[in-house]
Amino acid sequence: MARGDLTDAQWARLEPLLPVGGKPGRPRLWTRRQLIDGIRWRTRAGTPWRDVPERYGPWDRVY
């Protein structure tokens, strides 16, 4: 977990609020938590989407 990422307690409160769903098919390569942390990182840092670190998933999937 990187500085600024959601803690387990924060994620436990947020996860039930996210929509359930998704189509059957290929499994996800990045967790929803990684993508949310990437969105939060980008918003906090104020940088272009392309500068989001790879640990949060590809920049074109994070937003």
N, C-alpha and C positions, 0 to 999 in steps of 0.2 A: 504494500500500500504506500503510495506516495503522499507527501505532505499535501493537505488540502482535499484528499479523496474522502469519500463518505466513510464514516466508521460503521462497524457492524450494527450498532444500535440505530444509527441514522438510516441505514439501508433497510433494517427491519421495519421501520416506520413508513418508509417511502414505497417499498416494493408492493404492498397490497393496494396502493392507489394507482398503480400502472395498469393499463388495459391488458387483459389476458387475451391470448389469441395467437395469431400466427398461422400460417398455412402448413399443412403437413408437407414434408419434403426434406430438403437438405437441412442438416442440423446447423445451428448458429455457430460461427467461429469465434465470436466475441460475446461475452455476457452482457446483459442489459446494464449491469452495474458498471462495467468498463465504459460503455457508451455514455451513460449518465455522467460518470466522472470526467470523461473527455469533454462533454458539453460544458460542465462546470469549470474545467481547467481553461477552456478557450474563453469563456465569459470573464473569468477572473483575470486572465492574462491580457485580454484585449488584443490578441494576435489574429492573423488570418487563419482560416480553417486549415490550410495546408501545413501550418506550423504545429498542429496538435501532435504530441508525441505518439509514436506507434503503439505504445503499451495500451492506449485507449482504443485501438482499432484504426483502420484506414481513415484518413481525414474525410473522404467522401462518404463515409458511412456513419460518422459520429453525429452529424447534425440532424 
